[in-house]
Amino acid sequence: MDESPSVTESFDDPRVTPQFCRRLPETTGDLVLVGVVHDHPASVARVERVIERVGPDTLALELPPAALPLYRIYARGDADDPTPPRFGGEMSAAIRAAPDADAVGIDAPNWSFVRELVTRLVADRVSPATARRVLSGLGGATREAMACRIAATLTHATSMTVAPDDRIEYDCDRTDPPERQADHERSHVAGVQALLGSIDTDGSALAYRDETRERCMVDRLETIRSEPGTVVAVVGVDHLARLAAELSA
C-alpha cells in the first residue's frame, strides 16, 4: 500500500491510489493509512477494498472513543452485503468490513487530547481570546461525542435508529462507475485544499485544535502499532500526509 505503482495497480481500482493510501511497514506488522472524504462513495469503496485485501487485526478510526458504539450499531449487518451501511459513511463501512478486528477510536476529545491542548496553550502563552475559542471548540466537540453516545444507547434500547448528523450528499453515488467516483473525489479534494490554502490559520484556534488532534492520533497509532498485528487506520485525507510523515520518522 506504499507509493509503489505495482502495489496500487494490483487493486485494479481507480479509487485506491497513493494519494489516499500509505503502508508503513513495522516489525510487529504493517500500518496501512487510508485517507477518506467523509461520506463520499469513493472513500467508502476504498475502505472496503483495502480492508478486504489487508484483513486487519486492528481497525483505528478517526472517531472519538465515545462515538464508537454508535458506529458499531450502524455497521450491523452481513459483512458480505455489497450495500454500505445506511449511516456512518466510511467509518461504519470499515467496521462492517472487518467484523473480527478490534475497532478503536483515535480522535479527540479524550483525556490525552485535553492535557496536550492545555499544556500547549499555556506554554505558548496564547491570547485569552484564542484560548477561549479553542476551549469553546473543545466543548462543542465533547457535546457531539456525547450526543453519539446517547444516540447509541437509544438505538440499542429501542427500535429507532438515531443519527446525530445528516449524510453528506455528493454529485455522484455508489452506483456510478469507479472512474466517475474517483474523478469526483479528486476534484472535491483539490477544491477544498485550494480553499484552505488561501486561508492563513497559523496561530488560530483551528490550527491549535487540528495540530493537537494530529499529535494525539500519532501517539495513539504508535501505541497500537507497537502490538503484534496488522493495523488499518481510516482518517480524513487532510490528515494523511502529516500522519504518514510523523509515523515514518
C-alpha positions, -999 to +999 in steps of 0.1 A: +000+000+000+030+022-002+037+045-032+050+018-055+028+017-086+029-021-086+011-021-052-017+003-061-022-012-096-027-046-080-061-033-068-072-025-104-094+002-088-090+039-096-102+047-061-072+031-044-042+052-052-011+066-035-029+099-029-052+081-005-033+051+007+001+046+026+016+015+040+041+019+068+059-014+075+068-023+111+084-054+126+052-061+145+031-057+114+021-032+088+002+000+095-020+009+065-033+045+064-064+051+043-074+087+036-111+094+032-136+122+023-165+118+047-195+100+032-180+101-003-188+069-022-153+066-035-140+067+001-165+041+013-155+018-015-117+023-009-121+015+027-140-017+019-115-028-008-084-022+013-098-039+044-108-069+023-073-072+009-054-065+042-075-083+067-065-061+097-062-073+133-069-037+145-091-010+129-081+025+140-108+050+132-108+088+133-137+088+157-139+098+194-140+067+216-174+079+229-188+078+194-176+043+185-206+024+200-230+043+177-209+034+146-208-002+157-246-002+157-247+015+122-224-013+110-247-041+119-254-065+091-237-090+069-200-083+062-206-097+027-235-073+020-225-052-011-247-023+001-228+000+026-245+008+059-271+034+057-255+057+083-219+064+094-203+065+059-168+051+056-164+045+093-194+021+098-184+005+064-150-002+078-164-018+109-187-040+089-159-050+065-137-061+094-161-078+119-132-097+136-109-067+140-105-048+172-120-014+164-107+016+184-114+054+182-082+075+179-097+110+176-104+137+202-120+145+225-102+123+251-081+130+282-048+129+263-060+155+239-072+178+267-039+175+285-019+182+253-041+211+243-040+228+277-002+223+280+004+238+246-019+268+252+000+276+285+035+270+270+027+292+240+011+319+262-017+324+237-040+353+240-071+350+261-093+354+230-076+324+212-077+303+244-115+309+247-121+300+211-100+268+214-118+258+246-152+266+231-144+243+202-134+216+226-167+220+244-186+216+211-166+185+201-173+170+235-211+177+232-210+160+197-192+129+211-217+126+240-246+130+215-232+100+197-230+080+229-266+089+238-277+081+203-261+047+206-279+040+238-313+050+224-307+030+192-297-001+212-326+002+236-354+010+211-365+002+176-353+036+164-321+043+146-308+077+159-285+096+136-270+128+151-258+141+117-273+142+082-254+124+055-234+145+031-247+142-005-224+145-035-230+148-072-222+111-076-232+079-057-222+043-053-240+032-084-217+054-106-187+037-122-155+036-101-138+060-125-166+086-121-164+083-083-126+086-083-126+117-106-153+134-085-135+127-052-101+140-065-118+172-078-135+177-045-103+173-026-084+196-049-111+223-044-111+220-006-073+221-004-072+252-027-097+269-004-079+260+028-045+270+012-058+305+007-067+310+044-040+319+070-047+298+101-013+300+117-017+306+155-055+303+152-078+283+174-084+260+145-047+254+140-042+246+177-071+222+177-061+203+145-024+202+152-031+188+187-055+163+173-029+150+149-003+148+176-026+127+197-036+105+168+001+099+160+007+089+197-023+066+197-012+049+164+023+045+177+009+026+207-014+005+186+013-005+161+037-015+189+015-045+194+017-075+170-007-075+141-017-055+111-035-022+115-057-003+091-063+034+101-091+053+085-085+090+087-095+122+069-074+127+038-063+161+051-045+144+080-030+116+058+003+133+048+012+145+082+003+113+100+024+093+075+054+116+079+053+116+117+048+078+119+077+073+094+101+095+112 
